[in-house]
Amino acid sequence: MRNPAAGLGFLRDYNEGLVVAIARDSVPFDRASVAAATGLTPQAVSKVLARLIKQGLIAPSGLRRQGAGKPTTLYELVPTSRFAVGVHVARRTLRTVLTDLRGDVVTSAVTPLPPDFTPQDLLRAMADGVVHLTRDRPDTSGRITGVGIGMVGPLDHALGIVRDAHRLRHWHDVPLRERAEEVLGLPVHLDKDVTAGVTAEAWRRGPAFDDAALIMVESGVGAGLWLDGRAHRGAHTNAGEFGHTVLQLDGPRCACGRHGCLEVLHDRAVADGDIPRAARILAAGVVNLIQTIDIGHVVLAGADLLRHHRSYRAAVADAIEAEVPRADWLTVEVTLSSLGADIIAAGAAMQILDASYGVPSPASVGPAIPMQIEQQAR
Ligand SMILES: [Zn+2]
């Protein structure tokens, strides 16, 4: 964990976020292990634990006896104390998942979206999706933290506005976060699909996953970046338009207006049935990315990629080996996404959990809503 003792303005929530993060990763735990991991005094840990127990997020789970001394109280996260809904908006489908506080996917569903769907179509489908996920789960009543949306870009994560999503005609400067909050009656977090996806991977992989890219191929090509232990969104929160980097100056015109973008070259190879070539094109882009930002992990994701995962994984690994100078030193791990098709929706749910129960960071944007669930739970 990075910088656990930073003197932020909201220290109380910061410490609670730290303890929830520890509880999420280790069951059961005791007061001393939290003190050791955070640098807090045992008394401060007790106060934080008392607050989290009162909120139902943490519960005592038993006693550990060692020798003749006083037994140690053990604690654990209560995963079902809170839930989150994650939504993955792709160009053809809407995938929804329900996760618990640990981020584990409890249930998931996928429905088709109408061709060239409108904001109204999407809002209706999301509302139906939330009802469908929670209908047979009375334990989720009053415990839904919010809804995370991972969507194709370009979009403005900070303002919650979808900006001219590629190949979707009805999506010009749509304030999706605000409109979804009105329709769903829950806090909403909007992010690019790939950033949600790389967040999910980071939750599952832990601190060793500090400089990474999630490469996604699913009706388009994008890259979610996780740099220095956190999601990297860039100056306009629109980082990740990896598919619209040019590989061939005089190449075919792309949906974005440029010529010879990775995405248009890749998609043409796929349309020709030439998956090995499509994979080599993607791999060339991955090597460019490695050369630019020096990442240690490449995670391959997206339905269109996972259908041919052997070809893509081999092409990326071969290109790194052959084209990255000193690949013996600049080692890069290449893996497939650990959550399969659910990864974007699950990551979006984890982002809304982070916004409420994560470790706040000065750079964090989006809803900070720790009290809202308290009001709902009453
Ligand atoms: Zn393009």
Boltz pocket constraint, residues with backbone or C-beta under 6 A from the ligand:
constraints:
  - pocket:
      binder: B
      contacts: [[A, 243], [A, 244], [A, 245], [A, 254], [A, 255], [A, 256], [A, 257], [A, 258], [A, 261], [A, 263], [A, 264]]
      max_distance: 6.0
